[in-house]
Each structure stands twice: as C-alpha cells, then as structure tokens.
Amino acid sequence: MTRWSFTRHPASVNETYLEHMATAGSFGWRLLGASLACFAHAVLPFAFEKTGSTAIRELHERMVTKRVRPPAGEAQRAG
C-alpha cells in the first residue's frame, strides 16, 4: 500500500490522515452509542425514543452541512 492510499480521501475532505482518523473515530463511537440505544429501544419502547434520530441528524450536520471542502482540483493534487 502506498502513502497515497492513506491521504487521498482525507485530503478530499480537507483533513490530514490523523484529523480524519479522529473524526471518523468520533463518528464511530457516536454511531455505536446510538446503535446500542436503538437496540435498547427495541426492547423497551419507552426508552431512548429520540436518541437514534438525534444522532443521525447531528452527524449529518457535522458531516455534510458544515464540511469544508478544498477548492476544486486541490484534493487531487494533494495525493
């Protein structure tokens, strides 16, 4: 595997490899927590009624709405 494979995607979202690792990891932990809440909600319908949908909404806001993209063509040159 080349270094390019570790930097191309992070560069496409204007992050370094380590920044991307931290961001993706934080999304993973948040999704894991939301997933566990959804399973608990399946058994106890009165519990965690909005936890899953709130997590999805907030993660979408972080991932899509507030994303800073590099200028066109810059991500391809970064690799």
All heavy atoms as a GROMACS GRO file, in nm:
protein
  617
    1MET      N    1   0.083  -0.118   0.000
    1MET     CA    2   0.000   0.000   0.000
    1MET      C    3   0.088   0.125   0.000
    1MET      O    4   0.184   0.132   0.072
    1MET     CB    5  -0.088  -0.002   0.124
    1MET     CG    6  -0.232   0.007   0.093
    1MET     SD    7  -0.330   0.012   0.242
    1MET     CE    8  -0.444  -0.114   0.197
    2THR      N    9   0.051   0.218  -0.076
    2THR     CA   10   0.130   0.340  -0.083
    2THR      C   11   0.076   0.446   0.010
    2THR      O   12  -0.037   0.437   0.058
    2THR     CB   13   0.128   0.396  -0.227
    2THR    OG1   14  -0.004   0.434  -0.258
    2THR    CG2   15   0.179   0.292  -0.327
    3ARG      N   16   0.156   0.545   0.032
    3ARG     CA   17   0.113   0.656   0.117
    3ARG      C   18  -0.010   0.724   0.058
    3ARG      O   19  -0.098   0.771   0.128
    3ARG     CB   20   0.228   0.756   0.130
    3ARG     CG   21   0.194   0.873   0.215
    3ARG     CD   22   0.309   0.968   0.224
    3ARG     NE   23   0.262   1.085   0.295
    3ARG     CZ   24   0.336   1.160   0.370
    3ARG    NH1   25   0.463   1.132   0.384
    3ARG    NH2   26   0.287   1.265   0.430
    4TRP      N   27  -0.018   0.728  -0.073
    4TRP     CA   28  -0.131   0.789  -0.144
    4TRP      C   29  -0.264   0.732  -0.095
    4TRP      O   30  -0.359   0.805  -0.075
    4TRP     CB   31  -0.113   0.764  -0.294
    4TRP     CG   32  -0.230   0.801  -0.376
    4TRP    CD1   33  -0.259   0.927  -0.423
    4TRP    CD2   34  -0.334   0.716  -0.422
    4TRP    NE1   35  -0.375   0.923  -0.497
    4TRP    CE2   36  -0.422   0.795  -0.497
    4TRP    CE3   37  -0.360   0.581  -0.408
    4TRP    CZ2   38  -0.535   0.742  -0.557
    4TRP    CZ3   39  -0.472   0.528  -0.468
    4TRP    CH2   40  -0.558   0.609  -0.541
    5SER      N   41  -0.270   0.603  -0.074
    5SER     CA   42  -0.396   0.542  -0.032
    5SER      C   43  -0.439   0.589   0.107
    5SER      O   44  -0.557   0.582   0.140
    5SER     CB   45  -0.387   0.390  -0.036
    5SER     OG   46  -0.292   0.344   0.057
    6PHE      N   47  -0.348   0.638   0.187
    6PHE     CA   48  -0.381   0.686   0.320
    6PHE      C   49  -0.413   0.835   0.324
    6PHE      O   50  -0.465   0.884   0.422
    6PHE     CB   51  -0.264   0.660   0.418
    6PHE     CG   52  -0.251   0.517   0.457
    6PHE    CD1   53  -0.164   0.433   0.388
    6PHE    CD2   54  -0.325   0.464   0.561
    6PHE    CE1   55  -0.152   0.300   0.425
    6PHE    CE2   56  -0.314   0.331   0.597
    6PHE     CZ   57  -0.227   0.250   0.529
    7THR      N   58  -0.383   0.907   0.217
    7THR     CA   59  -0.402   1.051   0.220
    7THR      C   60  -0.504   1.104   0.119
    7THR      O   61  -0.550   1.216   0.134
    7THR     CB   62  -0.268   1.123   0.195
    7THR    OG1   63  -0.216   1.082   0.068
    7THR    CG2   64  -0.168   1.093   0.306
    8ARG      N   65  -0.537   1.026   0.019
    8ARG     CA   66  -0.626   1.077  -0.086
    8ARG      C   67  -0.764   1.116  -0.032
    8ARG      O   68  -0.809   1.227  -0.055
    8ARG     CB   69  -0.640   0.973  -0.196
    8ARG     CG   70  -0.725   1.023  -0.311
    8ARG     CD   71  -0.733   0.922  -0.420
    8ARG     NE   72  -0.817   0.971  -0.527
    8ARG     CZ   73  -0.868   0.896  -0.620
    8ARG    NH1   74  -0.843   0.767  -0.621
    8ARG    NH2   75  -0.943   0.948  -0.714
    9HIS      N   76  -0.831   1.024   0.034
    9HIS     CA   77  -0.965   1.056   0.085
    9HIS      C   78  -0.961   1.165   0.192
    9HIS      O   79  -1.039   1.260   0.185
    9HIS     CB   80  -1.036   0.931   0.136
    9HIS     CG   81  -1.166   0.964   0.203
    9HIS    ND1   82  -1.274   1.020   0.137
    9HIS    CD2   83  -1.203   0.953   0.333
    9HIS    CE1   84  -1.372   1.040   0.222
    9HIS    NE2   85  -1.331   1.001   0.343
   10PRO      N   86  -0.874   1.156   0.294
   10PRO     CA   87  -0.870   1.266   0.391
   10PRO      C   88  -0.849   1.402   0.324
   10PRO      O   89  -0.913   1.500   0.361
   10PRO     CB   90  -0.754   1.229   0.483
   10PRO     CG   91  -0.750   1.080   0.477
   10PRO     CD   92  -0.784   1.046   0.333
   11ALA      N   93  -0.763   1.408   0.225
   11ALA     CA   94  -0.740   1.535   0.155
   11ALA      C   95  -0.866   1.581   0.083
   11ALA      O   96  -0.892   1.702   0.074
   11ALA     CB   97  -0.625   1.520   0.055
   12SER      N   98  -0.946   1.488   0.036
   12SER     CA   99  -1.068   1.525  -0.037
   12SER      C  100  -1.171   1.592   0.054
   12SER      O  101  -1.262   1.658   0.006
   12SER     CB  102  -1.130   1.403  -0.106
   12SER     OG  103  -1.195   1.319  -0.013
   13VAL      N  104  -1.158   1.573   0.184
   13VAL     CA  105  -1.247   1.640   0.280
   13VAL      C  106  -1.170   1.741   0.365
   13VAL      O  107  -1.211   1.778   0.474
   13VAL     CB  108  -1.323   1.538   0.369
   13VAL    CG1  109  -1.422   1.459   0.286
   13VAL    CG2  110  -1.229   1.447   0.445
   14ASN      N  111  -1.053   1.782   0.311
   14ASN     CA  112  -0.971   1.887   0.371
   14ASN      C  113  -0.922   1.852   0.512
   14ASN      O  114  -0.927   1.934   0.603
   14ASN     CB  115  -1.047   2.020   0.371
   14ASN     CG  116  -0.954   2.139   0.379
   14ASN    OD1  117  -0.841   2.132   0.334
   14ASN    ND2  118  -1.001   2.247   0.439
   15GLU      N  119  -0.877   1.727   0.529
   15GLU     CA  120  -0.822   1.682   0.657
   15GLU      C  121  -0.691   1.610   0.633
   15GLU      O  122  -0.668   1.555   0.526
   15GLU     CB  123  -0.919   1.585   0.726
   15GLU     CG  124  -1.049   1.647   0.770
   15GLU     CD  125  -1.146   1.546   0.828
   15GLU    OE1  126  -1.137   1.425   0.798
   15GLU    OE2  127  -1.234   1.589   0.904
   16THR      N  128  -0.607   1.607   0.736
   16THR     CA  129  -0.489   1.522   0.732
   16THR      C  130  -0.533   1.380   0.768
   16THR      O  131  -0.646   1.358   0.811
   16THR     CB  132  -0.383   1.568   0.835
   16THR    OG1  133  -0.436   1.548   0.967
   16THR    CG2  134  -0.344   1.714   0.813
   17TYR      N  135  -0.441   1.287   0.754
   17TYR     CA  136  -0.472   1.147   0.790
   17TYR      C  137  -0.514   1.138   0.936
   17TYR      O  138  -0.615   1.076   0.969
   17TYR     CB  139  -0.349   1.060   0.763
   17TYR     CG  140  -0.367   0.919   0.812
   17TYR    CD1  141  -0.446   0.829   0.742
   17TYR    CD2  142  -0.306   0.875   0.929
   17TYR    CE1  143  -0.464   0.698   0.787
   17TYR    CE2  144  -0.322   0.746   0.974
   17TYR     CZ  145  -0.401   0.657   0.903
   17TYR     OH  146  -0.419   0.530   0.947
   18LEU      N  147  -0.439   1.202   1.026
   18LEU     CA  148  -0.470   1.193   1.169
   18LEU      C  149  -0.599   1.267   1.204
   18LEU      O  150  -0.676   1.219   1.288
   18LEU     CB  151  -0.353   1.246   1.253
   18LEU     CG  152  -0.227   1.159   1.249
   18LEU    CD1  153  -0.114   1.225   1.328
   18LEU    CD2  154  -0.254   1.019   1.302
   19GLU      N  155  -0.624   1.380   1.141
   19GLU     CA  156  -0.750   1.451   1.164
   19GLU      C  157  -0.868   1.364   1.118
   19GLU      O  158  -0.970   1.356   1.186
   19GLU     CB  159  -0.754   1.584   1.086
   19GLU     CG  160  -0.664   1.689   1.143
   19GLU     CD  161  -0.651   1.811   1.053
   19GLU    OE1  162  -0.670   1.798   0.930
   19GLU    OE2  163  -0.621   1.918   1.107
   20HIS      N  164  -0.850   1.299   1.003
   20HIS     CA  165  -0.957   1.214   0.951
   20HIS      C  166  -0.979   1.093   1.044
   20HIS      O  167  -1.093   1.053   1.066
   20HIS     CB  168  -0.925   1.168   0.810
   20HIS     CG  169  -1.041   1.104   0.742
   20HIS    ND1  170  -1.152   1.175   0.703
   20HIS    CD2  171  -1.066   0.976   0.709
   20HIS    CE1  172  -1.240   1.093   0.649
   20HIS    NE2  173  -1.189   0.971   0.652
   21MET      N  174  -0.871   1.037   1.095
   21MET     CA  175  -0.883   0.925   1.188
   21MET      C  176  -0.963   0.965   1.311
   21MET      O  177  -1.052   0.893   1.356
   21MET     CB  178  -0.745   0.873   1.230
   21MET     CG  179  -0.753   0.751   1.321
   21MET     SD  180  -0.598   0.704   1.402
   21MET     CE  181  -0.483   0.701   1.269
   22ALA      N  182  -0.933   1.082   1.365
   22ALA     CA  183  -1.003   1.130   1.484
   22ALA      C  184  -1.151   1.156   1.453
   22ALA      O  185  -1.240   1.118   1.531
   22ALA     CB  186  -0.937   1.257   1.538
   23THR      N  187  -1.177   1.219   1.340
   23THR     CA  188  -1.316   1.249   1.303
   23THR      C  189  -1.395   1.122   1.279
   23THR      O  190  -1.505   1.105   1.333
   23THR     CB  191  -1.320   1.338   1.177
   23THR    OG1  192  -1.251   1.460   1.205
   23THR    CG2  193  -1.462   1.369   1.135
   24ALA      N  194  -1.340   1.031   1.200
   24ALA     CA  195  -1.409   0.905   1.172
   24ALA      C  196  -1.428   0.824   1.299
   24ALA      O  197  -1.533   0.762   1.320
   24ALA     CB  198  -1.331   0.824   1.068
   25GLY      N  199  -1.328   0.825   1.386
   25GLY     CA  200  -1.342   0.755   1.513
   25GLY      C  201  -1.452   0.813   1.600
   25GLY      O  202  -1.528   0.739   1.663
   26SER      N  203  -1.462   0.946   1.602
   26SER     CA  204  -1.568   1.008   1.683
   26SER      C  205  -1.705   0.975   1.626
   26SER      O  206  -1.800   0.953   1.702
   26SER     CB  207  -1.548   1.160   1.693
   26SER     OG  208  -1.577   1.225   1.572
   27PHE      N  209  -1.716   0.967   1.494
   27PHE     CA  210  -1.842   0.927   1.432
   27PHE      C  211  -1.874   0.782   1.470
   27PHE      O  212  -1.988   0.749   1.502
   27PHE     CB  213  -1.835   0.938   1.280
   27PHE     CG  214  -1.871   1.073   1.228
   27PHE    CD1  215  -1.788   1.182   1.248
   27PHE    CD2  216  -1.988   1.092   1.158
   27PHE    CE1  217  -1.821   1.306   1.200
   27PHE    CE2  218  -2.023   1.218   1.109
   27PHE     CZ  219  -1.939   1.325   1.130
   28GLY      N  220  -1.772   0.697   1.466
   28GLY     CA  221  -1.792   0.556   1.501
   28GLY      C  222  -1.842   0.537   1.643
   28GLY      O  223  -1.936   0.460   1.667
   29TRP      N  224  -1.780   0.608   1.738
   29TRP     CA  225  -1.824   0.596   1.877
   29TRP      C  226  -1.967   0.647   1.894
   29TRP      O  227  -2.048   0.588   1.964
   29TRP     CB  228  -1.730   0.671   1.971
   29TRP     CG  229  -1.604   0.596   1.995
   29TRP    CD1  230  -1.479   0.631   1.955
   29TRP    CD2  231  -1.590   0.470   2.063
   29TRP    NE1  232  -1.388   0.535   1.993
   29TRP    CE2  233  -1.454   0.436   2.060
   29TRP    CE3  234  -1.680   0.384   2.126
   29TRP    CZ2  235  -1.405   0.319   2.118
   29TRP    CZ3  236  -1.631   0.267   2.183
   29TRP    CH2  237  -1.496   0.235   2.179
   30ARG      N  238  -1.998   0.759   1.826
   30ARG     CA  239  -2.134   0.815   1.837
   30ARG      C  240  -2.236   0.718   1.777
   30ARG      O  241  -2.344   0.697   1.833
   30ARG     CB  242  -2.139   0.949   1.765
   30ARG     CG  243  -2.274   1.017   1.770
   30ARG     CD  244  -2.308   1.060   1.913
   30ARG     NE  245  -2.443   1.104   1.926
   30ARG     CZ  246  -2.486   1.228   1.910
   30ARG    NH1  247  -2.400   1.323   1.880
   30ARG    NH2  248  -2.612   1.257   1.924
   31LEU      N  249  -2.202   0.658   1.663
   31LEU     CA  250  -2.292   0.562   1.600
   31LEU      C  251  -2.307   0.435   1.684
   31LEU      O  252  -2.416   0.378   1.691
   31LEU     CB  253  -2.243   0.527   1.459
   31LEU     CG  254  -2.261   0.637   1.356
   31LEU    CD1  255  -2.182   0.604   1.229
   31LEU    CD2  256  -2.408   0.657   1.324
   32LEU      N  257  -2.199   0.392   1.748
   32LEU     CA  258  -2.208   0.275   1.835
   32LEU      C  259  -2.304   0.302   1.951
   32LEU      O  260  -2.389   0.219   1.983
   32LEU     CB  261  -2.069   0.237   1.888
   32LEU     CG  262  -2.064   0.116   1.981
   32LEU    CD1  263  -2.116  -0.010   1.912
   32LEU    CD2  264  -1.923   0.095   2.032
   33GLY      N  265  -2.290   0.418   2.013
   33GLY     CA  266  -2.381   0.454   2.122
   33GLY      C  267  -2.526   0.462   2.075
   33GLY      O  268  -2.618   0.413   2.142
   34ALA      N  269  -2.548   0.524   1.958
   34ALA     CA  270  -2.684   0.534   1.903
   34ALA      C  271  -2.739   0.396   1.870
   34ALA      O  272  -2.857   0.368   1.892
   34ALA     CB  273  -2.684   0.624   1.779
   35SER      N  274  -2.653   0.310   1.818
   35SER     CA  275  -2.695   0.174   1.785
   35SER      C  276  -2.740   0.098   1.910
   35SER      O  277  -2.844   0.032   1.911
   35SER     CB  278  -2.579   0.098   1.719
   35SER     OG  279  -2.611  -0.037   1.701
   36LEU      N  280  -2.662   0.109   2.016
   36LEU     CA  281  -2.699   0.042   2.142
   36LEU      C  282  -2.830   0.098   2.196
   36LEU      O  283  -2.915   0.023   2.246
   36LEU     CB  284  -2.587   0.056   2.244
   36LEU     CG  285  -2.457  -0.016   2.209
   36LEU    CD1  286  -2.347   0.020   2.309
   36LEU    CD2  287  -2.478  -0.166   2.201
   37ALA      N  288  -2.848   0.230   2.185
   37ALA     CA  289  -2.974   0.291   2.229
   37ALA      C  290  -3.091   0.239   2.147
   37ALA      O  291  -3.200   0.215   2.200
   37ALA     CB  292  -2.964   0.443   2.220
   38CYS      N  293  -3.070   0.221   2.016
   38CYS     CA  294  -3.178   0.169   1.930
   38CYS      C  295  -3.214   0.026   1.968
   38CYS      O  296  -3.333  -0.011   1.968
   38CYS     CB  297  -3.136   0.176   1.783
   38CYS     SG  298  -3.136   0.344   1.717
   39PHE      N  299  -3.114  -0.057   2.000
   39PHE     CA  300  -3.143  -0.194   2.043
   39PHE      C  301  -3.218  -0.193   2.176
   39PHE      O  302  -3.312  -0.271   2.195
   39PHE     CB  303  -3.015  -0.277   2.054
   39PHE     CG  304  -2.966  -0.326   1.922
   39PHE    CD1  305  -2.845  -0.283   1.870
   39PHE    CD2  306  -3.040  -0.418   1.846
   39PHE    CE1  307  -2.799  -0.329   1.747
   39PHE    CE2  308  -2.995  -0.464   1.723
   39PHE     CZ  309  -2.874  -0.418   1.674
   40ALA      N  310  -3.177  -0.106   2.268
   40ALA     CA  311  -3.249  -0.094   2.395
   40ALA      C  312  -3.392  -0.048   2.370
   40ALA      O  313  -3.487  -0.098   2.432
   40ALA     CB  314  -3.176   0.002   2.489
   41HIS      N  315  -3.410   0.046   2.278
   41HIS     CA  316  -3.543   0.097   2.243
   41HIS      C  317  -3.630  -0.014   2.184
   41HIS      O  318  -3.752  -0.017   2.207
   41HIS     CB  319  -3.532   0.213   2.145
   41HIS     CG  320  -3.662   0.265   2.096
   41HIS    ND1  321  -3.747   0.338   2.177
   41HIS    CD2  322  -3.726   0.252   1.977
   41HIS    CE1  323  -3.856   0.370   2.108
   41HIS    NE2  324  -3.845   0.318   1.985
   42ALA      N  325  -3.570  -0.105   2.111
   42ALA     CA  326  -3.646  -0.217   2.053
   42ALA      C  327  -3.710  -0.302   2.163
   42ALA      O  328  -3.822  -0.351   2.147
   42ALA     CB  329  -3.555  -0.304   1.966
   43VAL      N  330  -3.639  -0.317   2.274
   43VAL     CA  331  -3.689  -0.399   2.385
   43VAL      C  332  -3.775  -0.316   2.480
   43VAL      O  333  -3.877  -0.364   2.531
   43VAL     CB  334  -3.570  -0.461   2.463
   43VAL    CG1  335  -3.618  -0.540   2.583
   43VAL    CG2  336  -3.488  -0.550   2.370
   44LEU      N  337  -3.736  -0.192   2.501
   44LEU     CA  338  -3.806  -0.102   2.592
   44LEU      C  339  -3.850   0.022   2.514
   44LEU      O  340  -3.779   0.123   2.512
   44LEU     CB  341  -3.713  -0.060   2.707
   44LEU     CG  342  -3.646  -0.173   2.785
   44LEU    CD1  343  -3.534  -0.119   2.872
   44LEU    CD2  344  -3.750  -0.247   2.867
   45PRO      N  345  -3.964   0.017   2.445
   45PRO     CA  346  -4.004   0.124   2.354
   45PRO      C  347  -4.016   0.262   2.417
   45PRO      O  348  -4.011   0.362   2.346
   45PRO     CB  349  -4.141   0.079   2.303
   45PRO     CG  350  -4.155  -0.063   2.340
   45PRO     CD  351  -4.060  -0.091   2.451
   46PHE      N  352  -4.028   0.269   2.547
   46PHE     CA  353  -4.037   0.398   2.616
   46PHE      C  354  -3.900   0.461   2.640
   46PHE      O  355  -3.891   0.578   2.675
   46PHE     CB  356  -4.111   0.381   2.750
   46PHE     CG  357  -4.048   0.276   2.837
   46PHE    CD1  358  -3.942   0.306   2.920
   46PHE    CD2  359  -4.097   0.145   2.834
   46PHE    CE1  360  -3.884   0.207   2.999
   46PHE    CE2  361  -4.040   0.046   2.914
   46PHE     CZ  362  -3.933   0.078   2.996
   47ALA      N  363  -3.794   0.384   2.619
   47ALA     CA  364  -3.658   0.433   2.644
   47ALA      C  365  -3.592   0.478   2.513
   47ALA      O  366  -3.615   0.420   2.408
   47ALA     CB  367  -3.574   0.323   2.709
   48PHE      N  368  -3.512   0.579   2.520
   48PHE     CA  369  -3.431   0.626   2.407
   48PHE      C  370  -3.516   0.652   2.282
   48PHE      O  371  -3.478   0.617   2.171
   48PHE     CB  372  -3.320   0.524   2.374
   48PHE     CG  373  -3.232   0.491   2.491
   48PHE    CD1  374  -3.244   0.369   2.556
   48PHE    CD2  375  -3.139   0.583   2.537
   48PHE    CE1  376  -3.162   0.338   2.664
   48PHE    CE2  377  -3.056   0.553   2.645
   48PHE     CZ  378  -3.069   0.430   2.708
   49GLU      N  379  -3.628   0.717   2.300
   49GLU     CA  380  -3.722   0.740   2.189
   49GLU      C  381  -3.664   0.824   2.076
   49GLU      O  382  -3.703   0.806   1.961
   49GLU     CB  383  -3.850   0.805   2.240
   49GLU     CG  384  -3.932   0.713   2.328
   49GLU     CD  385  -4.059   0.777   2.378
   49GLU    OE1  386  -4.102   0.880   2.322
   49GLU    OE2  387  -4.116   0.725   2.476
   50LYS      N  388  -3.574   0.916   2.105
   50LYS     CA  389  -3.522   1.006   2.002
   50LYS      C  390  -3.371   0.996   1.985
   50LYS      O  391  -3.312   1.070   1.905
   50LYS     CB  392  -3.560   1.150   2.034
   50LYS     CG  393  -3.710   1.172   2.032
   50LYS     CD  394  -3.744   1.315   2.063
   50LYS     CE  395  -3.895   1.332   2.063
   50LYS     NZ  396  -3.934   1.469   2.095
   51THR      N  397  -3.306   0.909   2.056
   51THR     CA  398  -3.160   0.903   2.057
   51THR      C  399  -3.102   0.873   1.918
   51THR      O  400  -3.010   0.941   1.873
   51THR     CB  401  -3.111   0.798   2.158
   51THR    OG1  402  -3.166   0.830   2.286
   51THR    CG2  403  -2.960   0.796   2.167
   52GLY      N  404  -3.155   0.773   1.850
   52GLY     CA  405  -3.104   0.736   1.718
   52GLY      C  406  -3.124   0.846   1.616
   52GLY      O  407  -3.030   0.884   1.544
   53SER      N  408  -3.243   0.900   1.609
   53SER     CA  409  -3.271   1.004   1.510
   53SER      C  410  -3.193   1.132   1.540
   53SER      O  411  -3.147   1.201   1.448
   53SER     CB  412  -3.421   1.032   1.499
   53SER     OG  413  -3.473   1.073   1.624
   54THR      N  414  -3.175   1.164   1.667
   54THR     CA  415  -3.097   1.282   1.704
   54THR      C  416  -2.951   1.264   1.662
   54THR      O  417  -2.890   1.356   1.607
   54THR     CB  418  -3.106   1.308   1.856
   54THR    OG1  419  -3.243   1.334   1.889
   54THR    CG2  420  -3.020   1.426   1.897
   55ALA      N  421  -2.896   1.147   1.687
   55ALA     CA  422  -2.757   1.120   1.648
   55ALA      C  423  -2.739   1.132   1.498
   55ALA      O  424  -2.643   1.194   1.450
   55ALA     CB  425  -2.713   0.981   1.696
   56ILE      N  426  -2.831   1.075   1.421
   56ILE     CA  427  -2.822   1.082   1.275
   56ILE      C  428  -2.829   1.226   1.228
   56ILE      O  429  -2.750   1.270   1.144
   56ILE     CB  430  -2.932   0.996   1.210
   56ILE    CG1  431  -2.904   0.848   1.235
   56ILE    CG2  432  -2.944   1.026   1.061
   56ILE    CD1  433  -3.020   0.757   1.202
   57ARG      N  434  -2.920   1.302   1.282
   57ARG     CA  435  -2.937   1.442   1.243
   57ARG      C  436  -2.810   1.522   1.275
   57ARG      O  437  -2.760   1.598   1.192
   57ARG     CB  438  -3.058   1.501   1.316
   57ARG     CG  439  -3.106   1.632   1.265
   57ARG     CD  440  -3.241   1.677   1.323
   57ARG     NE  441  -3.274   1.632   1.458
   57ARG     CZ  442  -3.355   1.528   1.485
   57ARG    NH1  443  -3.411   1.458   1.389
   57ARG    NH2  444  -3.380   1.494   1.611
   58GLU      N  445  -2.755   1.504   1.395
   58GLU     CA  446  -2.635   1.578   1.435
   58GLU      C  447  -2.513   1.536   1.355
   58GLU      O  448  -2.431   1.621   1.316
   58GLU     CB  449  -2.610   1.560   1.585
   58GLU     CG  450  -2.713   1.633   1.669
   58GLU     CD  451  -2.700   1.605   1.818
   58GLU    OE1  452  -2.613   1.523   1.858
   58GLU    OE2  453  -2.777   1.664   1.895
   59LEU      N  454  -2.499   1.406   1.328
   59LEU     CA  455  -2.385   1.360   1.248
   59LEU      C  456  -2.396   1.409   1.104
   59LEU      O  457  -2.296   1.445   1.042
   59LEU     CB  458  -2.373   1.208   1.254
   59LEU     CG  459  -2.328   1.153   1.389
   59LEU    CD1  460  -2.334   1.001   1.391
   59LEU    CD2  461  -2.189   1.202   1.425
   60HIS      N  462  -2.516   1.412   1.050
   60HIS     CA  463  -2.536   1.466   0.916
   60HIS      C  464  -2.494   1.612   0.912
   60HIS      O  465  -2.426   1.657   0.819
   60HIS     CB  466  -2.682   1.451   0.872
   60HIS     CG  467  -2.709   1.509   0.737
   60HIS    ND1  468  -2.751   1.638   0.720
   60HIS    CD2  469  -2.698   1.455   0.614
   60HIS    CE1  470  -2.766   1.662   0.591
   60HIS    NE2  471  -2.734   1.552   0.524
   61GLU      N  472  -2.534   1.686   1.014
   61GLU     CA  473  -2.497   1.828   1.023
   61GLU      C  474  -2.344   1.842   1.022
   61GLU      O  475  -2.290   1.924   0.949
   61GLU     CB  476  -2.556   1.888   1.150
   61GLU     CG  477  -2.520   2.032   1.176
   61GLU     CD  478  -2.599   2.131   1.091
   61GLU    OE1  479  -2.697   2.091   1.026
   61GLU    OE2  480  -2.559   2.248   1.088
   62ARG      N  481  -2.276   1.761   1.100
   62ARG     CA  482  -2.129   1.767   1.106
   62ARG      C  483  -2.065   1.723   0.976
   62ARG      O  484  -1.969   1.784   0.929
   62ARG     CB  485  -2.077   1.675   1.217
   62ARG     CG  486  -2.061   1.740   1.350
   62ARG     CD  487  -2.006   1.644   1.453
   62ARG     NE  488  -1.872   1.598   1.422
   62ARG     CZ  489  -1.814   1.493   1.482
   62ARG    NH1  490  -1.878   1.425   1.574
   62ARG    NH2  491  -1.693   1.457   1.449
   63MET      N  492  -2.117   1.616   0.917
   63MET     CA  493  -2.051   1.557   0.802
   63MET      C  494  -2.079   1.631   0.672
   63MET      O  495  -1.990   1.648   0.590
   63MET     CB  496  -2.094   1.411   0.784
   63MET     CG  497  -2.023   1.341   0.670
   63MET     SD  498  -2.079   1.173   0.642
   63MET     CE  499  -2.016   1.091   0.786
   64VAL      N  500  -2.201   1.674   0.652
   64VAL     CA  501  -2.239   1.731   0.522
   64VAL      C  502  -2.253   1.882   0.527
   64VAL      O  503  -2.191   1.952   0.448
   64VAL     CB  504  -2.370   1.665   0.472
   64VAL    CG1  505  -2.414   1.727   0.342
   64VAL    CG2  506  -2.351   1.515   0.458
   65THR      N  507  -2.331   1.931   0.617
   65THR     CA  508  -2.364   2.074   0.618
   65THR      C  509  -2.243   2.161   0.653
   65THR      O  510  -2.222   2.264   0.591
   65THR     CB  511  -2.478   2.101   0.717
   65THR    OG1  512  -2.586   2.012   0.686
   65THR    CG2  513  -2.527   2.243   0.709
   66LYS      N  514  -2.162   2.120   0.748
   66LYS     CA  515  -2.051   2.203   0.793
   66LYS      C  516  -1.917   2.162   0.734
   66LYS      O  517  -1.813   2.213   0.774
   66LYS     CB  518  -2.043   2.200   0.945
   66LYS     CG  519  -2.164   2.266   1.009
   66LYS     CD  520  -2.151   2.273   1.158
   66LYS     CE  521  -2.273   2.344   1.216
   66LYS     NZ  522  -2.266   2.352   1.360
   67ARG      N  523  -1.917   2.071   0.639
   67ARG     CA  524  -1.792   2.024   0.579
   67ARG      C  525  -1.725   2.137   0.502
   67ARG      O  526  -1.790   2.211   0.429
   67ARG     CB  527  -1.819   1.908   0.484
   67ARG     CG  528  -1.692   1.861   0.414
   67ARG     CD  529  -1.719   1.749   0.319
   67ARG     NE  530  -1.757   1.632   0.394
   67ARG     CZ  531  -1.817   1.526   0.341
   67ARG    NH1  532  -1.849   1.524   0.214
   67ARG    NH2  533  -1.848   1.424   0.415
   68VAL      N  534  -1.594   2.147   0.518
   68VAL     CA  535  -1.517   2.244   0.442
   68VAL      C  536  -1.441   2.166   0.336
   68VAL      O  537  -1.359   2.081   0.367
   68VAL     CB  538  -1.416   2.319   0.534
   68VAL    CG1  539  -1.330   2.414   0.452
   68VAL    CG2  540  -1.490   2.393   0.642
   69ARG      N  541  -1.473   2.192   0.212
   69ARG     CA  542  -1.406   2.123   0.102
   69ARG      C  543  -1.296   2.212   0.044
   69ARG      O  544  -1.310   2.334   0.039
   69ARG     CB  545  -1.506   2.090  -0.008
   69ARG     CG  546  -1.604   1.983   0.032
   69ARG     CD  547  -1.681   1.939  -0.091
   69ARG     NE  548  -1.774   1.833  -0.058
   69ARG     CZ  549  -1.744   1.703  -0.062
   69ARG    NH1  550  -1.626   1.664  -0.097
   69ARG    NH2  551  -1.834   1.614  -0.031
   70PRO      N  552  -1.187   2.148   0.000
   70PRO     CA  553  -1.083   2.228  -0.064
   70PRO      C  554  -1.131   2.279  -0.199
   70PRO      O  555  -1.228   2.226  -0.254
   70PRO     CB  556  -0.968   2.127  -0.081
   70PRO     CG  557  -1.033   1.994  -0.079
   70PRO     CD  558  -1.156   2.007   0.007
   71PRO      N  559  -1.066   2.381  -0.253
   71PRO     CA  560  -1.105   2.431  -0.385
   71PRO      C  561  -1.098   2.320  -0.489
   71PRO      O  562  -1.020   2.224  -0.474
   71PRO     CB  563  -1.001   2.541  -0.413
   71PRO     CG  564  -0.952   2.582  -0.280
   71PRO     CD  565  -0.959   2.459  -0.193
   72ALA      N  566  -1.176   2.330  -0.594
   72ALA     CA  567  -1.181   2.230  -0.699
   72ALA      C  568  -1.041   2.196  -0.751
   72ALA      O  569  -0.961   2.283  -0.778
   72ALA     CB  570  -1.268   2.279  -0.814
   73GLY      N  571  -1.014   2.066  -0.759
   73GLY     CA  572  -0.887   2.018  -0.810
   73GLY      C  573  -0.777   2.007  -0.708
   73GLY      O  574  -0.680   1.936  -0.726
   74GLU      N  575  -0.788   2.075  -0.595
   74GLU     CA  576  -0.683   2.072  -0.495
   74GLU      C  577  -0.670   1.935  -0.429
   74GLU      O  578  -0.560   1.891  -0.400
   74GLU     CB  579  -0.709   2.178  -0.388
   74GLU     CG  580  -0.594   2.194  -0.291
   74GLU     CD  581  -0.616   2.309  -0.196
   74GLU    OE1  582  -0.648   2.419  -0.242
   74GLU    OE2  583  -0.599   2.288  -0.075
   75ALA      N  584  -0.780   1.865  -0.406
   75ALA     CA  585  -0.775   1.735  -0.343
   75ALA      C  586  -0.699   1.636  -0.430
   75ALA      O  587  -0.625   1.551  -0.379
   75ALA     CB  588  -0.917   1.682  -0.317
   76GLN      N  589  -0.712   1.645  -0.560
   76GLN     CA  590  -0.641   1.552  -0.649
   76GLN      C  591  -0.491   1.578  -0.645
   76GLN      O  592  -0.411   1.487  -0.655
   76GLN     CB  593  -0.694   1.564  -0.792
   76GLN     CG  594  -0.832   1.503  -0.804
   76GLN     CD  595  -0.926   1.591  -0.884
   76GLN    OE1  596  -0.890   1.701  -0.925
   76GLN    NE2  597  -1.047   1.546  -0.903
   77ARG      N  598  -0.451   1.704  -0.631
   77ARG     CA  599  -0.308   1.736  -0.626
   77ARG      C  600  -0.245   1.697  -0.493
   77ARG      O  601  -0.127   1.675  -0.484
   77ARG     CB  602  -0.289   1.886  -0.650
   77ARG     CG  603  -0.316   1.928  -0.794
   77ARG     CD  604  -0.272   2.070  -0.817
   77ARG     NE  605  -0.342   2.166  -0.733
   77ARG     CZ  606  -0.454   2.227  -0.765
   77ARG    NH1  607  -0.514   2.200  -0.879
   77ARG    NH2  608  -0.510   2.316  -0.683
   78ALA      N  609  -0.327   1.690  -0.385
   78ALA     CA  610  -0.274   1.662  -0.251
   78ALA      C  611  -0.217   1.522  -0.240
   78ALA      O  612  -0.132   1.496  -0.156
   78ALA     CB  613  -0.382   1.683  -0.146
   79GLY      N  614  -0.266   1.427  -0.319
   79GLY     CA  615  -0.220   1.288  -0.310
   79GLY      C  616  -0.090   1.271  -0.372
   79GLY      O  617  -0.003   1.200  -0.350
   0.00000   0.00000   0.00000
